[in-house]
């Protein structure tokens, strides 16, 4: 796959506040910025893929090249997960939920974190609770909206989760059994505005495509 280098803030690159990235199998880079999503081809050519979003917090691609966008709002009730086909056709996949943490497993299930819970959506859109109620003693929902901020399944179906409050990475087996994989990650919120608390410093997670 060709490398894509996007010099944020450099001359000719007019991104203002990029919040999420996703790379498809053809080497195209999708960038959420402001109320839009931009697409960078492998040669760094930029085009507008989608406009008119509220506040895109997370991006994730399924195995068919569909782009799922977690479109946040001031309240969860107004938030949604949008689905864009490769040619840009938009539909609503789920409502009342948005998060910086989204990831697909190899079976096409979408995992989405919200608050202290992680939800699982089948490819048909059926929602179930994968895990919930795992709240650290220091969790304060008034200041920290999201507990889990980065999600990454491995090829065996284990889900690795970055936990924002204590700076830990947890491992969940396919049946939901939890263990601690790593600790000591940085914590704290960054950004400005009403959704600043949803933009944590705890790292997002990713496995190489063949892992």
Z-matrix of the N, CA and C atoms (Angstrom, degrees):
N
C 1 1.455
C 2 1.525 1 109.16
N 3 1.323 2 116.21 1 136.26
C 4 1.456 3 120.13 2 -179.69
C 5 1.513 4 110.76 3 -70.68
N 6 1.312 5 115.07 4 148.27
C 7 1.461 6 120.09 5 178.74
C 8 1.514 7 109.67 6 -82.74
N 9 1.319 8 116.01 7 147.96
C 10 1.455 9 121.95 8 176.22
C 11 1.516 10 107.70 9 -123.31
N 12 1.316 11 115.36 10 122.23
C 13 1.453 12 120.17 11 177.07
C 14 1.518 13 107.90 12 -112.86
N 15 1.323 14 116.29 13 118.81
C 16 1.457 15 121.04 14 179.84
C 17 1.514 16 108.20 15 -117.09
N 18 1.349 17 118.77 16 102.37
C 19 1.459 18 121.85 17 -178.21
C 20 1.520 19 110.73 18 -75.83
N 21 1.333 20 116.06 19 90.60
C 22 1.462 21 120.59 20 -177.75
C 23 1.519 22 110.00 21 -58.57
N 24 1.346 23 115.75 22 127.91
C 25 1.447 24 121.19 23 178.22
C 26 1.512 25 113.76 24 87.03
N 27 1.332 26 117.98 25 -4.92
C 28 1.455 27 120.22 26 -179.89
C 29 1.518 28 109.55 27 -79.67
N 30 1.308 29 115.40 28 167.26
C 31 1.457 30 120.59 29 179.54
C 32 1.516 31 109.69 30 -59.46
N 33 1.333 32 116.27 31 133.54
C 34 1.451 33 120.71 32 179.01
C 35 1.519 34 113.96 33 88.27
N 36 1.304 35 118.84 34 -8.69
C 37 1.462 36 122.26 35 176.95
C 38 1.519 37 107.51 36 -115.03
N 39 1.333 38 116.37 37 104.87
C 40 1.460 39 120.66 38 -169.80
C 41 1.522 40 111.99 39 -100.74
N 42 1.319 41 118.50 40 39.74
C 43 1.456 42 121.28 41 173.06
C 44 1.518 43 109.31 42 -75.87
N 45 1.321 44 116.19 43 141.19
C 46 1.458 45 120.65 44 -177.27
C 47 1.523 46 113.09 45 -106.30
N 48 1.333 47 115.88 46 -46.12
C 49 1.461 48 119.55 47 -174.88
C 50 1.523 49 109.52 48 -150.87
N 51 1.339 50 118.62 49 66.49
C 52 1.469 51 120.21 50 -177.71
C 53 1.515 52 111.51 51 -63.00
N 54 1.335 53 116.12 52 133.09
C 55 1.465 54 120.87 53 -174.91
C 56 1.520 55 114.09 54 -116.44
N 57 1.329 56 118.59 55 -18.23
C 58 1.462 57 120.05 56 -177.37
C 59 1.521 58 110.08 57 -157.86
N 60 1.344 59 115.36 58 151.30
C 61 1.462 60 122.37 59 179.87
C 62 1.521 61 109.76 60 -131.10
N 63 1.329 62 115.95 61 151.95
C 64 1.465 63 121.57 62 172.29
C 65 1.519 64 108.12 63 -153.73
N 66 1.326 65 116.72 64 139.41
C 67 1.457 66 122.59 65 -177.28
C 68 1.524 67 109.41 66 -118.54
N 69 1.343 68 117.21 67 127.05
C 70 1.457 69 118.67 68 -179.85
C 71 1.529 70 110.70 69 -90.87
N 72 1.342 71 116.35 70 178.03
C 73 1.457 72 121.01 71 -174.44
C 74 1.520 73 112.71 72 -71.68
N 75 1.332 74 116.82 73 -14.62
C 76 1.465 75 120.36 74 178.06
C 77 1.518 76 112.74 75 -91.38
N 78 1.321 77 116.01 76 -0.49
C 79 1.458 78 119.96 77 179.43
C 80 1.505 79 114.71 78 89.37
N 81 1.326 80 117.87 79 11.87
C 82 1.464 81 120.98 80 176.21
C 83 1.522 82 109.74 81 -84.01
N 84 1.303 83 116.39 82 134.79
C 85 1.459 84 122.15 83 179.36
C 86 1.516 85 109.92 84 -103.24
N 87 1.331 86 116.67 85 125.62
C 88 1.457 87 122.24 86 176.53
C 89 1.528 88 108.63 87 -102.22
N 90 1.322 89 116.19 88 133.36
C 91 1.463 90 121.79 89 -176.47
C 92 1.522 91 109.17 90 -128.31
N 93 1.325 92 116.85 91 123.20
C 94 1.462 93 121.41 92 173.62
C 95 1.525 94 108.36 93 -85.98
N 96 1.325 95 115.80 94 126.31
C 97 1.466 96 120.65 95 -177.35
C 98 1.522 97 108.84 96 -147.67
N 99 1.314 98 116.30 97 117.35
C 100 1.456 99 119.96 98 -178.38
C 101 1.514 100 110.66 99 64.85
N 102 1.328 101 116.95 100 -122.12
C 103 1.457 102 121.95 101 -179.49
C 104 1.526 103 111.69 102 -105.86
N 105 1.323 104 116.55 103 16.57
C 106 1.457 105 120.86 104 -174.73
C 107 1.525 106 111.43 105 -132.13
N 108 1.335 107 114.68 106 165.48
C 109 1.455 108 121.96 107 171.53
C 110 1.521 109 107.32 108 -124.21
N 111 1.320 110 115.74 109 127.41
C 112 1.453 111 121.19 110 -179.37
C 113 1.524 112 109.58 111 -108.32
N 114 1.310 113 114.62 112 151.33
C 115 1.457 114 121.53 113 -179.60
C 116 1.521 115 109.27 114 -118.95
N 117 1.329 116 115.75 115 125.94
C 118 1.462 117 121.81 116 176.65
C 119 1.525 118 108.46 117 -108.64
N 120 1.319 119 116.11 118 121.84
C 121 1.452 120 121.23 119 175.70
C 122 1.528 121 109.24 120 -72.66
N 123 1.338 122 117.51 121 166.90
C 124 1.467 123 119.23 122 179.71
C 125 1.533 124 114.30 123 -55.98
N 126 1.340 125 117.08 124 -24.37
C 127 1.469 126 119.35 125 177.00
C 128 1.521 127 112.66 126 -90.38
N 129 1.359 128 116.07 127 11.64
C 130 1.470 129 124.71 128 178.06
C 131 1.525 130 113.71 129 75.73
N 132 1.336 131 118.23 130 7.97
C 133 1.456 132 120.11 131 174.20
C 134 1.526 133 109.60 132 -64.90
N 135 1.326 134 115.82 133 130.01
C 136 1.463 135 121.53 134 -175.20
C 137 1.519 136 111.10 135 -102.62
N 138 1.346 137 116.23 136 137.93
C 139 1.455 138 122.16 137 172.82
C 140 1.513 139 108.69 138 -140.35
N 141 1.312 140 116.62 139 159.53
C 142 1.463 141 121.51 140 177.52
C 143 1.519 142 108.73 141 -88.43
N 144 1.328 143 116.32 142 120.68
C 145 1.463 144 121.38 143 -178.39
C 146 1.521 145 111.57 144 -91.48
N 147 1.342 146 117.44 145 -39.04
C 148 1.467 147 121.33 146 -179.48
C 149 1.521 148 109.18 147 -153.06
N 150 1.336 149 114.96 148 148.37
C 151 1.464 150 121.33 149 179.34
C 152 1.522 151 109.32 150 -134.98
N 153 1.335 152 115.38 151 169.77
C 154 1.455 153 120.47 152 174.17
C 155 1.506 154 115.04 153 78.12
N 156 1.338 155 118.11 154 21.88
C 157 1.451 156 121.21 155 177.46
C 158 1.523 157 109.83 156 -82.97
N 159 1.338 158 115.86 157 161.10
C 160 1.462 159 119.77 158 177.94
C 161 1.531 160 110.07 159 -76.23
N 162 1.328 161 115.64 160 -67.41
C 163 1.463 162 120.87 161 179.70
C 164 1.531 163 108.12 162 -159.02
N 165 1.320 164 117.62 163 88.84
C 166 1.467 165 119.79 164 -177.31
C 167 1.524 166 111.82 165 -66.14
N 168 1.335 167 115.59 166 118.79
C 169 1.462 168 121.58 167 -176.65
C 170 1.521 169 112.76 168 -99.02
N 171 1.331 170 116.74 169 -31.27
C 172 1.455 171 119.47 170 -176.09
C 173 1.518 172 110.88 171 -147.93
N 174 1.345 173 116.05 172 149.75
C 175 1.455 174 122.73 173 177.31
C 176 1.523 175 109.07 174 -128.41
N 177 1.320 176 115.91 175 143.37
C 178 1.459 177 119.78 176 175.91
C 179 1.521 178 108.63 177 -154.20
N 180 1.343 179 116.50 178 139.00
C 181 1.460 180 122.25 179 -179.61
C 182 1.524 181 110.48 180 -106.72
N 183 1.337 182 116.55 181 137.94
C 184 1.454 183 119.06 182 174.91
C 185 1.531 184 109.47 183 -89.14
N 186 1.312 185 117.24 184 -179.48
C 187 1.452 186 121.30 185 -175.88
C 188 1.515 187 114.14 186 -69.50
N 189 1.332 188 118.37 187 -12.42
C 190 1.458 189 122.23 188 179.85
C 191 1.530 190 112.22 189 -98.89
N 192 1.336 191 115.94 190 3.84
C 193 1.457 192 119.27 191 178.91
C 194 1.507 193 114.67 192 86.78
N 195 1.337 194 117.95 193 7.28
C 196 1.464 195 120.57 194 175.19
C 197 1.525 196 109.43 195 -76.82
N 198 1.312 197 116.03 196 136.58
C 199 1.457 198 121.69 197 -179.74
C 200 1.519 199 109.79 198 -98.71
N 201 1.336 200 116.51 199 122.73
C 202 1.458 201 122.00 200 177.21
C 203 1.521 202 108.51 201 -102.72
N 204 1.327 203 115.11 202 132.48
C 205 1.460 204 121.80 203 -174.12
C 206 1.517 205 109.22 204 -122.28
N 207 1.315 206 116.19 205 123.25
C 208 1.456 207 121.32 206 172.83
C 209 1.523 208 107.38 207 -85.22
N 210 1.327 209 115.83 208 106.12
C 211 1.465 210 121.58 209 -173.66
C 212 1.520 211 108.91 210 -102.51
N 213 1.310 212 116.59 211 103.41
C 214 1.454 213 122.31 212 -173.84
C 215 1.514 214 113.69 213 -81.81
N 216 1.316 215 114.29 214 165.78
C 217 1.456 216 122.07 215 177.01
C 218 1.522 217 107.80 216 -150.54
N 219 1.330 218 116.34 217 177.67
C 220 1.461 219 120.38 218 -177.92
C 221 1.523 220 111.67 219 -64.69
N 222 1.329 221 117.38 220 -26.12
C 223 1.461 222 121.57 221 176.91
C 224 1.519 223 108.70 222 -129.25
N 225 1.341 224 116.81 223 150.58
C 226 1.458 225 120.69 224 179.84
C 227 1.521 226 111.92 225 -61.22
N 228 1.338 227 116.66 226 -32.35
C 229 1.459 228 119.91 227 -177.10
C 230 1.522 229 112.15 228 -61.57
N 231 1.321 230 116.50 229 -26.97
C 232 1.460 231 120.74 230 -179.11
C 233 1.525 232 112.27 231 -96.83
N 234 1.311 233 117.06 232 -0.23
C 235 1.458 234 121.52 233 -179.59
C 236 1.522 235 110.64 234 -86.90
N 237 1.323 236 116.18 235 162.94
C 238 1.455 237 119.70 236 -179.63
C 239 1.520 238 110.29 237 -161.08
N 240 1.320 239 114.92 238 165.15
C 241 1.456 240 122.26 239 169.96
C 242 1.520 241 106.89 240 -110.99
N 243 1.311 242 115.80 241 121.88
C 244 1.454 243 122.10 242 -177.62
C 245 1.522 244 110.00 243 -103.81
N 246 1.318 245 115.54 244 149.53
C 247 1.457 246 121.71 245 178.08
C 248 1.525 247 108.79 246 -118.20
N 249 1.334 248 115.13 247 129.02
C 250 1.458 249 121.38 248 176.89
C 251 1.527 250 108.84 249 -118.79
N 252 1.313 251 117.03 250 125.48
C 253 1.454 252 120.58 251 174.89
C 254 1.531 253 108.73 252 -70.40
N 255 1.331 254 118.18 253 166.67
C 256 1.468 255 119.46 254 179.90
C 257 1.521 256 114.33 255 -55.94
N 258 1.344 257 117.00 256 -27.72
C 259 1.466 258 119.02 257 178.29
C 260 1.523 259 113.00 258 -91.70
N 261 1.340 260 117.24 259 8.43
C 262 1.459 261 120.97 260 172.31
C 263 1.512 262 115.76 261 94.18
N 264 1.332 263 118.80 262 4.57
C 265 1.461 264 119.88 263 178.59
C 266 1.523 265 110.04 264 -70.51
N 267 1.329 266 115.33 265 130.00
C 268 1.475 267 121.73 266 -172.33
C 269 1.519 268 112.21 267 -104.28
N 270 1.333 269 115.50 268 139.66
C 271 1.455 270 121.96 269 171.64
C 272 1.524 271 108.45 270 -146.44
N 273 1.325 272 116.16 271 163.64
C 274 1.467 273 120.74 272 178.69
C 275 1.519 274 109.02 273 -95.75
N 276 1.337 275 116.91 274 122.00
C 277 1.454 276 121.92 275 -178.58
C 278 1.525 277 111.46 276 -89.34
N 279 1.343 278 116.89 277 -38.91
C 280 1.472 279 121.59 278 179.67
C 281 1.518 280 108.41 279 -155.01
N 282 1.327 281 116.37 280 153.17
C 283 1.461 282 121.55 281 178.57
C 284 1.522 283 110.46 282 -123.45
N 285 1.329 284 115.53 283 160.61
C 286 1.455 285 120.80 284 177.84
C 287 1.512 286 114.00 285 75.25
N 288 1.328 287 117.35 286 19.12
C 289 1.457 288 120.17 287 -178.49
C 290 1.525 289 109.07 288 -152.84
N 291 1.322 290 115.99 289 141.51
C 292 1.456 291 122.03 290 172.52
C 293 1.516 292 107.82 291 -161.18
N 294 1.319 293 116.38 292 155.23
C 295 1.452 294 119.42 293 -176.26
C 296 1.516 295 110.32 294 -167.65
N 297 1.328 296 115.51 295 157.93
C 298 1.456 297 119.66 296 170.15
C 299 1.515 298 110.57 297 -77.13
N 300 1.347 299 118.08 298 -16.62
C 301 1.452 300 122.18 299 -175.86
C 302 1.520 301 111.79 300 -102.43
N 303 1.343 302 116.61 301 108.49
C 304 1.461 303 121.79 302 176.07
C 305 1.525 304 108.29 303 -143.72
N 306 1.328 305 116.86 304 144.16
C 307 1.460 306 120.15 305 177.70
C 308 1.518 307 110.02 306 -162.44
N 309 1.334 308 116.35 307 145.37
C 310 1.453 309 123.01 308 175.72
C 311 1.521 310 110.00 309 -100.59
N 312 1.348 311 116.17 310 142.56
C 313 1.451 312 119.63 311 170.30
C 314 1.527 313 108.99 312 -92.78
N 315 1.320 314 116.77 313 -179.87
C 316 1.455 315 120.62 314 -175.62
C 317 1.521 316 113.38 315 -72.01
N 318 1.314 317 116.57 316 -12.42
C 319 1.470 318 120.71 317 177.94
C 320 1.520 319 112.13 318 -93.12
N 321 1.332 320 117.42 319 0.25
C 322 1.450 321 121.32 320 179.23
C 323 1.506 322 114.57 321 87.89
N 324 1.334 323 117.48 322 9.73
C 325 1.468 324 120.50 323 175.72
C 326 1.527 325 109.41 324 -80.83
N 327 1.307 326 116.26 325 138.01
C 328 1.459 327 121.91 326 179.29
C 329 1.519 328 109.63 327 -102.57
N 330 1.328 329 116.61 328 124.65
C 331 1.459 330 122.69 329 175.75
C 332 1.522 331 108.62 330 -101.94
N 333 1.319 332 115.69 331 132.16
C 334 1.462 333 121.64 332 -177.86
C 335 1.518 334 108.73 333 -133.61
N 336 1.324 335 116.70 334 128.51
C 337 1.463 336 120.08 335 176.56
C 338 1.522 337 109.71 336 -92.33
N 339 1.321 338 115.37 337 144.82
C 340 1.466 339 121.37 338 174.96
C 341 1.515 340 108.19 339 -153.07
N 342 1.340 341 116.58 340 123.26
C 343 1.450 342 119.94 341 -176.85
C 344 1.514 343 110.48 342 59.74
N 345 1.335 344 117.16 343 -124.89
C 346 1.462 345 121.18 344 179.01
C 347 1.527 346 111.18 345 -104.23
N 348 1.325 347 116.77 346 22.89
C 349 1.465 348 121.32 347 -178.09
C 350 1.524 349 111.04 348 -125.03
N 351 1.331 350 114.63 349 158.35
C 352 1.456 351 121.86 350 170.89
C 353 1.519 352 107.13 351 -126.14
N 354 1.322 353 115.71 352 127.01
C 355 1.457 354 121.37 353 -178.88
C 356 1.522 355 110.15 354 -108.10
N 357 1.306 356 115.34 355 151.42
C 358 1.452 357 122.61 356 -179.89
C 359 1.529 358 109.00 357 -119.24
N 360 1.328 359 115.34 358 127.56
C 361 1.457 360 121.61 359 176.91
C 362 1.530 361 108.89 360 -113.25
N 363 1.313 362 117.38 361 127.54
C 364 1.447 363 120.73 362 174.56
C 365 1.532 364 109.02 363 -71.41
N 366 1.335 365 118.08 364 166.74
C 367 1.471 366 118.95 365 177.04
C 368 1.526 367 113.07 366 -57.21
N 369 1.335 368 117.30 367 -24.74
C 370 1.463 369 120.82 368 178.22
C 371 1.524 370 112.58 369 -84.26
N 372 1.338 371 117.66 370 -4.88
C 373 1.451 372 121.17 371 177.63
C 374 1.511 373 115.09 372 96.52
N 375 1.331 374 118.31 373 5.15
C 376 1.466 375 120.45 374 178.33
C 377 1.525 376 109.75 375 -72.71
N 378 1.328 377 115.55 376 128.29
C 379 1.462 378 121.80 377 -174.22
C 380 1.524 379 111.24 378 -101.91
N 381 1.330 380 115.73 379 137.56
C 382 1.460 381 121.66 380 173.10
C 383 1.525 382 108.21 381 -141.82
N 384 1.319 383 116.62 382 161.52
C 385 1.461 384 121.64 383 178.66
C 386 1.522 385 108.79 384 -90.60
N 387 1.330 386 116.49 385 118.32
C 388 1.454 387 121.00 386 179.31
C 389 1.526 388 111.06 387 -81.31
N 390 1.322 389 117.05 388 -42.89
C 391 1.468 390 122.29 389 174.47
C 392 1.516 391 108.83 390 -158.19
N 393 1.314 392 116.99 391 151.23
C 394 1.462 393 120.90 392 179.45
C 395 1.512 394 109.42 393 -159.43
N 396 1.326 395 115.13 394 166.35
C 397 1.457 396 120.87 395 175.01
C 398 1.509 397 114.86 396 76.78
N 399 1.319 398 117.58 397 9.95
C 400 1.472 399 119.88 398 178.01
C 401 1.525 400 107.38 399 -91.45
N 402 1.302 401 115.57 400 84.54
C 403 1.459 402 121.64 401 -173.09
C 404 1.526 403 110.21 402 -112.53
N 405 1.333 404 119.64 403 117.90
C 406 1.463 405 120.91 404 175.41
C 407 1.528 406 111.57 405 -62.29
N 408 1.320 407 116.58 406 154.95
C 409 1.459 408 120.48 407 -179.66
C 410 1.521 409 111.89 408 -60.43
N 411 1.337 410 116.77 409 -28.04
C 412 1.463 411 120.50 410 -178.01
C 413 1.523 412 113.06 411 -86.87
N 414 1.324 413 117.46 412 3.52
C 415 1.466 414 120.41 413 -176.81
C 416 1.519 415 110.82 414 -69.23
N 417 1.323 416 115.67 415 126.06
C 418 1.460 417 122.28 416 177.37
C 419 1.522 418 107.34 417 -126.87
N 420 1.329 419 119.70 418 99.35
C 421 1.458 420 121.47 419 -174.90
C 422 1.518 421 113.88 420 -61.80
N 423 1.340 422 118.01 421 -17.79
C 424 1.459 423 119.87 422 179.63
C 425 1.527 424 110.73 423 -70.45
N 426 1.347 425 116.12 424 -35.15
C 427 1.462 426 120.01 425 -177.28
C 428 1.528 427 112.78 426 -102.53
N 429 1.307 428 118.20 427 -25.08
C 430 1.462 429 121.85 428 -177.24
C 431 1.525 430 108.05 429 -127.23
N 432 1.332 431 115.60 430 104.90
C 433 1.459 432 118.82 431 -176.05
C 434 1.516 433 112.44 432 -75.09
N 435 1.319 434 116.96 433 -32.65
C 436 1.459 435 120.59 434 -175.50
C 437 1.522 436 110.89 435 -113.26
N 438 1.313 437 117.16 436 131.36
C 439 1.459 438 121.90 437 172.41
C 440 1.517 439 110.03 438 -87.26
N 441 1.325 440 116.63 439 -47.35
C 442 1.459 441 121.75 440 -179.56
C 443 1.526 442 109.28 441 -101.43
N 444 1.321 443 117.06 442 128.75
C 445 1.458 444 119.78 443 -170.47
C 446 1.516 445 114.90 444 -123.26
N 447 1.316 446 118.73 445 -20.08
C 448 1.447 447 121.41 446 178.40
C 449 1.511 448 109.78 447 -136.36
N 450 1.325 449 118.13 448 132.30
C 451 1.454 450 122.62 449 -177.67
C 452 1.525 451 109.16 450 -126.49
N 453 1.351 452 116.53 451 140.27
C 454 1.461 453 120.40 452 177.51
C 455 1.523 454 109.82 453 -154.05
N 456 1.334 455 118.49 454 110.48
C 457 1.460 456 120.48 455 174.71
C 458 1.531 457 110.71 456 -80.97
N 459 1.339 458 117.36 457 145.89
C 460 1.454 459 120.11 458 172.84
C 461 1.525 460 109.18 459 -95.27
N 462 1.333 461 117.66 460 -179.59
C 463 1.459 462 120.34 461 -174.00
C 464 1.522 463 112.55 462 -71.38
N 465 1.352 464 116.76 463 -14.86
C 466 1.460 465 120.69 464 177.99
C 467 1.521 466 112.68 465 -90.09
N 468 1.332 467 116.92 466 -0.52
C 469 1.452 468 120.45 467 179.26
C 470 1.509 469 114.97 468 91.50
N 471 1.347 470 117.65 469 2.24
C 472 1.464 471 120.04 470 174.53
C 473 1.524 472 109.39 471 -74.81
N 474 1.314 473 115.95 472 140.82
C 475 1.459 474 121.08 473 -179.32
C 476 1.523 475 109.52 474 -108.09
N 477 1.333 476 116.41 475 120.78
C 478 1.463 477 121.85 476 176.97
C 479 1.522 478 108.17 477 -98.48
N 480 1.325 479 115.43 478 134.61
C 481 1.459 480 121.50 479 -170.64
C 482 1.522 481 110.46 480 -131.42
N 483 1.330 482 116.88 481 128.15
C 484 1.460 483 121.87 482 173.34
C 485 1.520 484 108.47 483 -86.23
N 486 1.318 485 116.57 484 121.03
C 487 1.471 486 122.62 485 -178.43
C 488 1.522 487 108.64 486 -101.33
N 489 1.316 488 114.92 487 121.49
C 490 1.456 489 122.34 488 -166.87
C 491 1.528 490 114.42 489 -76.88
N 492 1.310 491 118.22 490 -29.34
C 493 1.469 492 120.21 491 -169.84
C 494 1.525 493 112.00 492 -75.09
N 495 1.324 494 117.70 493 -46.20
C 496 1.466 495 120.70 494 -178.44
C 497 1.525 496 113.05 495 -106.00
N 498 1.341 497 118.20 496 -2.77
C 499 1.447 498 120.94 497 178.75
C 500 1.511 499 113.71 498 74.54
N 501 1.325 500 117.26 499 40.97
C 502 1.464 501 122.14 500 -178.53
C 503 1.527 502 110.47 501 -113.80
N 504 1.326 503 115.77 502 158.78
C 505 1.457 504 122.01 503 170.34
C 506 1.518 505 107.56 504 -116.67
N 507 1.329 506 115.83 505 123.29
C 508 1.447 507 121.73 506 -179.67
C 509 1.525 508 110.11 507 -104.79
N 510 1.322 509 114.71 508 154.67
C 511 1.455 510 122.03 509 174.97
C 512 1.525 511 108.45 510 -118.00
N 513 1.321 512 115.73 511 126.81
C 514 1.458 513 121.69 512 176.83
C 515 1.528 514 108.53 513 -113.65
N 516 1.312 515 116.50 514 127.36
C 517 1.453 516 120.32 515 174.14
C 518 1.525 517 108.96 516 -70.90
N 519 1.339 518 118.50 517 167.20
C 520 1.469 519 119.58 518 -179.88
C 521 1.525 520 114.25 519 -56.60
N 522 1.339 521 117.40 520 -26.13
C 523 1.464 522 119.12 521 178.38
C 524 1.526 523 112.68 522 -93.11
N 525 1.336 524 117.59 523 9.16
C 526 1.454 525 121.41 524 173.02
C 527 1.511 526 116.22 525 93.76
N 528 1.330 527 119.18 526 5.27
C 529 1.460 528 120.86 527 179.14
C 530 1.528 529 109.87 528 -72.76
N 531 1.333 530 115.78 529 129.89
C 532 1.461 531 121.92 530 -172.72
C 533 1.520 532 111.72 531 -103.73
N 534 1.343 533 115.91 532 139.96
C 535 1.461 534 122.57 533 169.92
C 536 1.523 535 108.03 534 -141.97
N 537 1.331 536 116.83 535 160.69
C 538 1.459 537 121.30 536 179.43
C 539 1.519 538 109.53 537 -91.07
N 540 1.325 539 116.74 538 122.22
C 541 1.459 540 122.12 539 -178.32
C 542 1.529 541 111.52 540 -93.29
N 543 1.333 542 117.98 541 -37.92
C 544 1.474 543 122.02 542 -179.54
C 545 1.515 544 109.12 543 -157.25
N 546 1.329 545 116.32 544 155.31
C 547 1.464 546 122.31 545 176.92
C 548 1.527 547 109.48 546 -135.41
N 549 1.320 548 115.78 547 170.14
C 550 1.459 549 120.97 548 174.27
C 551 1.506 550 115.31 549 89.54
N 552 1.339 551 118.19 550 15.60
C 553 1.451 552 120.72 551 176.66
C 554 1.526 553 110.18 552 -75.50
N 555 1.348 554 117.92 553 154.27
C 556 1.469 555 120.15 554 179.50
C 557 1.514 556 111.17 555 -66.25
N 558 1.324 557 116.75 556 146.94
C 559 1.454 558 121.82 557 178.75
C 560 1.509 559 109.07 558 -127.32
N 561 1.351 560 114.65 559 168.71
C 562 1.454 561 119.95 560 178.81
C 563 1.506 562 110.46 561 119.99
N 564 1.315 563 117.24 562 154.64
C 565 1.456 564 121.94 563 -178.27
C 566 1.514 565 110.55 564 -97.16
N 567 1.328 566 114.81 565 153.76
C 568 1.455 567 120.78 566 175.84
C 569 1.511 568 108.59 567 -129.62
N 570 1.323 569 116.19 568 172.84
C 571 1.448 570 120.48 569 176.29
C 572 1.516 571 112.38 570 92.77
N 573 1.331 572 114.68 571 178.12
C 574 1.446 573 121.32 572 -178.20
C 575 1.512 574 108.86 573 -133.78
N 576 1.327 575 116.10 574 163.09
C 577 1.448 576 120.17 575 176.46
C 578 1.517 577 112.51 576 95.08
N 579 1.344 578 116.89 577 179.68
C 580 1.473 579 121.02 578 -173.36
C 581 1.508 580 114.19 579 -66.01
N 582 1.337 581 117.88 580 -18.58
C 583 1.464 582 120.21 581 -179.70
C 584 1.515 583 111.82 582 -107.71
N 585 1.335 584 117.62 583 16.57
C 586 1.462 585 120.00 584 -178.01
C 587 1.515 586 111.63 585 -61.13
N 588 1.329 587 117.54 586 -33.84
C 589 1.458 588 120.28 587 -177.58
C 590 1.521 589 112.00 588 -68.60
N 591 1.335 590 117.78 589 -12.89
C 592 1.461 591 120.99 590 179.30
C 593 1.530 592 111.69 591 -94.83
N 594 1.329 593 117.28 592 11.02
C 595 1.450 594 120.40 593 -179.27
C 596 1.521 595 109.12 594 -122.66
N 597 1.323 596 117.95 595 79.78
C 598 1.453 597 122.13 596 -171.11
C 599 1.514 598 113.24 597 -82.92
N 600 1.365 599 114.94 598 165.64
C 601 1.443 600 120.97 599 175.08
C 602 1.513 601 111.93 600 -85.40
N 603 1.323 602 119.03 601 -20.94
C 604 1.453 603 120.17 602 178.97
C 605 1.523 604 108.38 603 -56.79
N 606 1.348 605 118.44 604 132.32
C 607 1.450 606 119.96 605 -171.27
C 608 1.522 607 113.91 606 -65.11
N 609 1.344 608 114.08 607 149.85
C 610 1.449 609 119.59 608 168.04
C 611 1.523 610 107.50 609 -77.70
N 612 1.325 611 116.05 610 164.46
C 613 1.454 612 120.86 611 -173.18
C 614 1.510 613 110.26 612 -122.55
N 615 1.328 614 116.39 613 151.37
C 616 1.461 615 120.98 614 175.36
C 617 1.521 616 109.35 615 -160.30
N 618 1.321 617 115.77 616 144.13
C 619 1.450 618 122.24 617 171.00
C 620 1.523 619 108.64 618 -105.51
N 621 1.340 620 118.35 619 150.21
C 622 1.462 621 119.35 620 170.72
C 623 1.516 622 110.10 621 -57.46
N 624 1.331 623 116.13 622 155.40
C 625 1.458 624 120.80 623 -172.99
C 626 1.511 625 113.41 624 -59.87
N 627 1.331 626 118.09 625 -28.91
C 628 1.454 627 120.44 626 -176.74
C 629 1.516 628 112.98 627 -99.53
N 630 1.368 629 117.68 628 13.04
C 631 1.461 630 120.37 629 -178.43
C 632 1.523 631 110.84 630 -79.42
